[in-house]
Amino acid sequence: MKSGRAACACIIPSRFASTRLPGKPLALIGGKPLIRHVWERAREARVFSRIIVATDDARIASAVRNFGGEAVMTSPSLPSGTDRVAAVARRLKTPLVMNLQGDEPFISPRALAALVRKMQGNPSCPCGTLARPSTWGEIAHDPASVKVAVDRQGYALYFSRSPIPFHREWGEMSPLLKHVGVYLYRRDYLFRFASRKPTALEKAERLEQLRVLEYGDSLMVLVADTPALSVDTPRDLKRANEWLIERPRRQNAG
Protein backbone atom coordinates (compact mmCIF):
# COMPACT_ATOMS: atom_id res chain seq x y z
CA MET A 1 0.00 0.00 0.00
CA LYS A 2 1.59 3.24 -1.13
CA SER A 3 -0.65 5.71 0.69
CA GLY A 4 0.46 7.21 4.00
CA ARG A 5 -3.05 6.84 5.36
CA ALA A 6 -4.15 4.09 7.75
CA ALA A 7 -2.93 0.72 6.49
CA CYS A 8 -5.42 -1.96 5.58
CA ALA A 9 -5.01 -5.74 5.38
CA CYS A 10 -7.25 -7.89 3.20
CA ILE A 11 -8.11 -11.33 4.58
CA ILE A 12 -9.95 -13.85 2.39
CA PRO A 13 -11.59 -16.65 4.42
CA SER A 14 -11.68 -19.89 2.45
CA ARG A 15 -12.91 -23.36 3.34
CA PHE A 16 -13.04 -26.56 1.31
CA ALA A 17 -16.24 -28.06 2.73
CA SER A 18 -18.85 -25.95 0.96
CA THR A 19 -22.26 -27.65 1.19
CA ARG A 20 -23.51 -26.75 -2.29
CA LEU A 21 -20.16 -26.81 -4.11
CA PRO A 22 -17.55 -28.96 -2.32
CA GLY A 23 -14.00 -27.80 -3.00
CA LYS A 24 -15.34 -24.45 -4.20
CA PRO A 25 -12.14 -22.40 -3.69
CA LEU A 26 -10.25 -24.73 -6.05
CA ALA A 27 -13.01 -24.88 -8.69
CA LEU A 28 -11.64 -23.64 -12.00
CA ILE A 29 -12.83 -20.48 -13.74
CA GLY A 30 -10.99 -19.89 -17.00
CA GLY A 31 -8.33 -22.36 -15.92
CA LYS A 32 -7.63 -20.63 -12.60
CA PRO A 33 -8.97 -21.65 -9.17
CA LEU A 34 -11.70 -19.41 -7.79
CA ILE A 35 -9.55 -18.35 -4.85
CA ARG A 36 -6.90 -17.02 -7.24
CA HIS A 37 -9.44 -14.80 -9.01
CA VAL A 38 -10.50 -13.28 -5.68
CA TRP A 39 -6.86 -12.79 -4.61
CA GLU A 40 -6.04 -11.11 -7.93
CA ARG A 41 -8.94 -8.67 -7.58
CA ALA A 42 -7.62 -7.68 -4.14
CA ARG A 43 -4.09 -7.22 -5.48
CA GLU A 44 -5.37 -5.07 -8.35
CA ALA A 45 -7.00 -2.70 -5.83
CA ARG A 46 -3.48 -1.60 -4.78
CA VAL A 47 -4.58 -0.43 -1.33
CA PHE A 48 -3.71 -3.40 0.88
CA SER A 49 -0.56 -3.75 2.95
CA ARG A 50 -1.10 -7.53 2.99
CA ILE A 51 -3.46 -9.97 1.30
CA ILE A 52 -3.89 -13.22 3.23
CA VAL A 53 -6.02 -16.29 2.55
CA ALA A 54 -7.28 -17.71 5.86
CA THR A 55 -8.05 -21.40 5.52
CA ASP A 56 -8.30 -24.62 7.50
CA ASP A 57 -7.45 -26.81 4.51
CA ALA A 58 -3.91 -27.66 3.39
CA ARG A 59 -5.03 -28.08 -0.23
CA ILE A 60 -6.22 -24.50 -0.40
CA ALA A 61 -3.11 -23.20 1.37
CA SER A 62 -0.89 -25.10 -1.07
CA ALA A 63 -2.76 -23.75 -4.11
CA VAL A 64 -2.47 -20.18 -2.82
CA ARG A 65 1.26 -20.48 -2.17
CA ASN A 66 1.77 -22.04 -5.59
CA PHE A 67 0.45 -18.94 -7.34
CA GLY A 68 2.47 -16.62 -5.10
CA GLY A 69 -0.10 -15.71 -2.48
CA GLU A 70 0.10 -15.77 1.31
CA ALA A 71 -1.94 -18.35 3.20
CA VAL A 72 -2.41 -18.76 6.95
CA MET A 73 -3.84 -21.92 8.48
CA THR A 74 -6.68 -21.43 10.97
CA SER A 75 -8.44 -23.85 13.31
CA PRO A 76 -11.10 -26.07 11.70
CA SER A 77 -13.24 -25.51 14.79
CA LEU A 78 -13.88 -21.86 13.94
CA PRO A 79 -17.58 -21.52 13.09
CA SER A 80 -17.51 -18.80 10.42
CA GLY A 81 -15.45 -16.86 7.92
CA THR A 82 -15.56 -13.84 10.21
CA ASP A 83 -14.00 -15.90 13.00
CA ARG A 84 -11.21 -16.97 10.61
CA VAL A 85 -10.63 -13.35 9.64
CA ALA A 86 -10.51 -12.27 13.30
CA ALA A 87 -8.07 -15.07 14.16
CA VAL A 88 -5.64 -13.91 11.48
CA ALA A 89 -6.19 -10.21 12.23
CA ARG A 90 -5.00 -10.76 15.82
CA ARG A 91 -1.53 -11.42 14.38
CA LEU A 92 -1.56 -8.11 12.48
CA LYS A 93 -1.35 -4.47 13.55
CA THR A 94 -3.22 -2.81 10.68
CA PRO A 95 -6.03 -0.52 11.91
CA LEU A 96 -8.34 -1.59 9.06
CA VAL A 97 -9.15 -5.19 8.12
CA MET A 98 -11.16 -6.25 5.08
CA ASN A 99 -13.09 -9.51 5.03
CA LEU A 100 -13.26 -10.26 1.31
CA GLN A 101 -15.46 -13.30 0.88
CA GLY A 102 -13.89 -15.94 -1.33
CA ASP A 103 -16.82 -16.39 -3.70
CA GLU A 104 -16.64 -13.05 -5.58
CA PRO A 105 -14.22 -13.70 -8.47
CA PHE A 106 -15.16 -10.60 -10.48
CA ILE A 107 -15.56 -7.99 -7.74
CA SER A 108 -14.31 -4.58 -8.88
CA PRO A 109 -10.84 -3.67 -7.55
CA ARG A 110 -11.85 -0.04 -7.98
CA ALA A 111 -14.82 -0.58 -5.66
CA LEU A 112 -12.60 -2.26 -3.05
CA ALA A 113 -10.20 0.69 -3.15
CA ALA A 114 -13.07 3.18 -2.91
CA LEU A 115 -14.44 1.44 0.19
CA VAL A 116 -11.03 1.56 1.88
CA ARG A 117 -10.65 5.27 1.09
CA LYS A 118 -14.17 5.97 2.34
CA MET A 119 -13.43 4.30 5.68
CA GLN A 120 -10.07 6.04 5.97
CA GLY A 121 -11.89 9.36 5.61
CA ASN A 122 -14.59 8.47 8.14
CA PRO A 123 -12.80 7.45 11.37
CA SER A 124 -16.00 7.33 13.44
CA CYS A 125 -17.53 4.53 11.34
CA PRO A 126 -16.80 1.03 12.71
CA CYS A 127 -17.44 -0.95 9.52
CA GLY A 128 -18.50 -0.71 5.89
CA THR A 129 -19.62 -2.82 2.97
CA LEU A 130 -20.55 -2.65 -0.72
CA ALA A 131 -23.79 -2.80 -2.68
CA ARG A 132 -24.75 -2.38 -6.30
CA PRO A 133 -27.98 -1.17 -7.96
CA SER A 134 -30.03 -4.07 -9.34
CA THR A 135 -33.37 -4.46 -11.05
CA TRP A 136 -36.40 -6.09 -9.49
CA GLY A 137 -36.43 -8.75 -12.15
CA GLU A 138 -32.80 -9.57 -11.43
CA ILE A 139 -32.90 -10.16 -7.68
CA ALA A 140 -36.27 -9.38 -6.05
CA HIS A 141 -37.46 -12.95 -5.53
CA ASP A 142 -34.08 -14.64 -5.27
CA PRO A 143 -33.37 -15.34 -1.56
CA ALA A 144 -29.70 -15.94 -2.38
CA SER A 145 -29.45 -12.29 -3.47
CA VAL A 146 -29.32 -10.24 -0.27
CA LYS A 147 -30.92 -6.80 -0.45
CA VAL A 148 -30.09 -3.76 1.65
CA ALA A 149 -31.98 -0.56 2.43
CA VAL A 150 -29.97 2.52 3.40
CA ASP A 151 -30.68 5.88 5.02
CA ARG A 152 -30.00 9.27 3.46
CA GLN A 153 -26.42 9.28 4.75
CA GLY A 154 -25.65 5.89 3.19
CA TYR A 155 -25.83 3.75 6.34
CA ALA A 156 -27.61 0.39 6.38
CA LEU A 157 -31.15 0.30 7.76
CA TYR A 158 -31.73 -3.41 7.14
CA PHE A 159 -30.56 -6.41 5.12
CA SER A 160 -32.99 -9.05 3.90
CA ARG A 161 -33.41 -11.97 1.56
CA SER A 162 -36.83 -10.52 0.75
CA PRO A 163 -37.26 -7.50 -1.54
CA ILE A 164 -36.85 -4.27 0.43
CA PRO A 165 -38.36 -1.73 0.35
CA PHE A 166 -41.80 -3.20 -0.28
CA HIS A 167 -43.80 -1.19 -2.84
CA ARG A 168 -47.52 -0.92 -2.15
CA GLU A 169 -48.04 0.79 -5.50
CA TRP A 170 -46.72 -1.13 -8.49
CA GLY A 171 -45.98 1.92 -10.56
CA GLU A 172 -42.50 3.32 -10.90
CA MET A 173 -40.22 0.91 -9.04
CA SER A 174 -37.01 2.18 -7.49
CA PRO A 175 -33.91 0.00 -8.03
CA LEU A 176 -33.05 -2.53 -5.37
CA LEU A 177 -29.61 -2.55 -3.79
CA LYS A 178 -27.88 -5.93 -3.87
CA HIS A 179 -25.38 -6.53 -1.10
CA VAL A 180 -21.89 -7.53 -2.22
CA GLY A 181 -19.82 -9.91 -0.07
CA VAL A 182 -17.16 -7.68 1.44
CA TYR A 183 -16.81 -6.10 4.89
CA LEU A 184 -14.28 -3.55 6.07
CA TYR A 185 -13.75 -3.31 9.83
CA ARG A 186 -11.77 -1.21 12.21
CA ARG A 187 -9.56 -3.78 13.88
CA ASP A 188 -10.90 -3.37 17.42
CA TYR A 189 -14.49 -3.45 16.19
CA LEU A 190 -13.86 -6.68 14.29
CA PHE A 191 -12.86 -8.40 17.53
CA ARG A 192 -15.87 -6.96 19.37
CA PHE A 193 -18.22 -8.07 16.59
CA ALA A 194 -16.78 -11.59 16.44
CA SER A 195 -17.12 -12.00 20.22
CA ARG A 196 -20.83 -11.17 20.28
CA LYS A 197 -23.53 -13.82 20.23
CA PRO A 198 -25.68 -14.17 17.10
CA THR A 199 -28.88 -12.12 17.29
CA ALA A 200 -32.54 -12.92 16.59
CA LEU A 201 -32.81 -11.21 13.20
CA GLU A 202 -29.44 -12.61 12.17
CA LYS A 203 -30.70 -16.13 12.90
CA ALA A 204 -34.02 -15.53 11.14
CA GLU A 205 -32.48 -14.25 7.90
CA ARG A 206 -29.20 -16.15 8.30
CA LEU A 207 -27.35 -12.90 7.64
CA GLU A 208 -24.41 -12.19 9.92
CA GLN A 209 -24.32 -8.46 9.12
CA LEU A 210 -27.63 -7.96 10.93
CA ARG A 211 -25.69 -8.48 14.16
CA VAL A 212 -24.06 -5.08 13.59
CA LEU A 213 -27.44 -3.36 13.34
CA GLU A 214 -29.10 -5.25 16.20
CA TYR A 215 -26.36 -4.16 18.57
CA GLY A 216 -26.98 -0.55 17.50
CA ASP A 217 -23.80 0.03 15.50
CA SER A 218 -23.43 1.78 12.15
CA LEU A 219 -22.65 -0.04 8.91
CA MET A 220 -21.72 2.22 6.01
CA VAL A 221 -22.83 1.06 2.55
CA LEU A 222 -20.90 2.24 -0.48
CA VAL A 223 -22.95 1.84 -3.65
CA ALA A 224 -20.58 0.95 -6.47
CA ASP A 225 -20.62 -0.34 -10.03
CA THR A 226 -19.25 -3.83 -9.60
CA PRO A 227 -20.16 -7.24 -10.98
CA ALA A 228 -22.05 -9.25 -8.38
CA LEU A 229 -21.61 -12.81 -9.55
CA SER A 230 -20.93 -14.90 -6.48
CA VAL A 231 -20.13 -18.59 -6.90
CA ASP A 232 -22.03 -20.89 -4.53
CA THR A 233 -23.39 -23.68 -6.74
CA PRO A 234 -22.38 -25.67 -9.83
CA ARG A 235 -24.76 -23.47 -11.82
CA ASP A 236 -22.97 -20.34 -10.55
CA LEU A 237 -19.64 -21.86 -11.57
CA LYS A 238 -20.95 -22.47 -15.08
CA ARG A 239 -22.22 -18.88 -15.28
CA ALA A 240 -18.85 -17.56 -14.08
CA ASN A 241 -17.00 -19.42 -16.82
CA GLU A 242 -19.47 -18.15 -19.40
CA TRP A 243 -19.17 -14.60 -18.07
CA LEU A 244 -15.38 -14.74 -18.32
CA ILE A 245 -15.61 -15.78 -21.98
CA GLU A 246 -18.18 -13.11 -22.81
CA ARG A 247 -16.45 -10.24 -20.96
CA PRO A 248 -13.98 -9.27 -23.75
CA ARG A 249 -16.85 -9.16 -26.23
CA ARG A 250 -18.85 -6.82 -23.99
CA GLN A 251 -15.83 -4.57 -23.46
CA ASN A 252 -15.15 -4.37 -27.20
CA ALA A 253 -18.80 -3.64 -27.90
CA GLY A 254 -18.72 -0.80 -25.39
N, C-alpha and C positions, 0 to 999 in steps of 0.2 A: 504494500500500500504506500503510495507516494505522498499522500496528503499528510500535513502536519496535524490534522484534526484527530479526534479520538479514534484509536485503532479498533478494528472490527475483525473478529474471526468468523469464518463460516464453517459450521459443522453439519455434515450430511449424515443423518442416522440411516442405517441400512441393515435389514435383516433378511435372511434367506427364506424363512418359513412363512411366506405370504400365503394366506388361505386360498385366495382366488387365483393366484399365479405363483406357484412355488418356484423359488429360485429367481424371482423377479429382477433383482439388481444385476444379474448376469445374463438376462434375456437380451438377445441381439437386436439392435435397431441400426440398420445400415451397416452391419458388420461390426458394430461396436457395442459393448455391454451398456445397458441402461445407465448404470452408475457412472460410467465414463462421460456420457452426454451431460449428466447433471453437473459433474465436476468441471467439465469444460465450460459450461455456462457460467459457473461461479468464477472461474479463472478469467474469463473474458470481461467480467465486470470491473476488474482491476481496482477494487477497493478493499480487498481482504488481506490482512497481514498473514493469515494462514487459512488453508482450506483442508479440513480433516474429515475423513469418512469414519464414522463411529459405528462399529459392527461387532457382533458376537460370533461371526462365522469366519473361519480361516480362509475359506474359498473366496469370499468377498475381499478380505484384506489382501490376499495374494494377487487378485486381479487388479486391485487399485495400485499396489506397489509396482506391478508389472508395467502399467502405463505411466508411471512416474508420479503418482499421487501419494499422499500421506494417509495411512490408516492407523487407527487406534482400536485395540480390542477392548470391548466392554463386557460386563457380566451378562450372561444369558438370562439371569433372573430379573433384570430390569424390565418393568412392565410396559414401557412405552418409548417412542422415539425421543420425546422430551426428556425422559430420565437418562437416556443415553447421551443426549446433548449436554445435560447438566453435569453428568459424570466426567465428560471430557473437559468441559469448561472450567471445572475446579482445578485443573492442571494449568490453566492459562491465566493471564493477567489482563487481557483485553477488556476494556469497559463495555464494549458492545459484542453481542454474540448472536449470529444468525443461525436459526434452525431452518435449513433448506431441505425440504422433504425430497426423498430420493426417487420420486415418481414423476418429476416434472422435467422431462428431457429437453424441452424447447422453451423453457422460461426465458424471458428477455434479460440478458445481462444489463442492459440499460435500465430496466425497471429495478433490478437488484441494487444497482448503484444509486438510483434515485431514492430508494427507500433508506439506504444507509445515510445519504446526505441529509434527508429529511429528519431522521432521528438525531443526527449530529447537531442539527440546528434547533432542536427542540428538547433541551435537556430535562425538562419536567415530565416528559412522556415516558412511561416505563416500557412500552412495547408497541410494535407496529406490524402491519401485514400488508398484503397486496390484494387488489381485486381488479376485475376488468368488466367493462360494460358488455352485457349479453342480451340477446333477444328472448322474449317469452318462449317462442317456439324452440329455441336452442336448449334451454335449461329448466323452464318453469316446473315441469312435472317429472324431472329426473332427480330422485333423492340422492344420487351420488354427486350431483352438482350442488355445492353448498352456496346459499345465497346470503348476502349481508345487507343490512340497512344501516345507513350512517346519518349522523346529525349534520347540521350546517357547517360545523367546523371540521368535518371529515373524521369523526370518531365513531366507532361501531356502536350501534344501538342494540343490534341482535343479529345472530347467525341462525340460519335454519335450513333444513332440507326441503321445507315447503317454500312455495313462492312468497316472498315478502318484498314490498308491501302488497297486501290484498287489495284488489281494485273492485269496489262495489259497482262501479259503472264501467262497462266494457266498451268504452270509447277509445280515446287516445291513451295508449298504454306507455308508461314510462319504462325505460330499459331497466332490466334487473342487473344487479351487481353480483358477479360470480367470484367467490373467494378463491384465491390462488394459494397453494400450499407453501407458504414461507412465513416465518415469524422472526422478528428482530427484537431482541431483549437487551435491556441493561443487565449487566452481569448479576448484580445483587438481586434484581427482580426475578431473573430466571430461577435462582435458587429458592426464592420465596414461593414462586408459582409452583415449582416442582414438589415442594414440601407440603402443599395444601391438599386436602382430601377432595376427590371429585364431588361436584355439586349436583343438585337435582336436575336442573335443565341440561347440564352436560351429559348426564346419564340418559335423559329422555331422548335427546337428539343424537347422542354419541358424537358430540363435538367438544373437544377439549378446550377450545378457545372460549367457550361460554363460561369457563371457570374464572377467567379474567373479569368478565362483566359481573358475574354473580358475587364476587368479592368486592365489587365497587371500584375497580380500577379502570383506567382508560386504555383503549386499544385503538391506535391511530390506523386508519385505512388509506393507503395511497392507491388511487385509481390510476391504472397504467394500461398502455396498449401492449399486451403480452399474450402470446399463445397460451391457452389453458387446456392442454391435452395431457392429462395425467394418465399414467399407465397402471391399471389395477387388475385387468383381466386379459385373457388371450385376445379378445376382440379389440381392446385398447392397444395391445401390442401390434396387431395387424394394421390398425388405423395409423399408428405412429410410423410404421415402415412406409405406408402409402403416403403419408404426409411428407416424409423426408424426400421421397421421390418427386412429389409434385411441387415442393417448395421452389426449386430453381425456375420452374415454368411460371409460377405465380410472380416471382420477382422480375423475370424478364418481361412478362406481360404488363407489369406496373411501370 
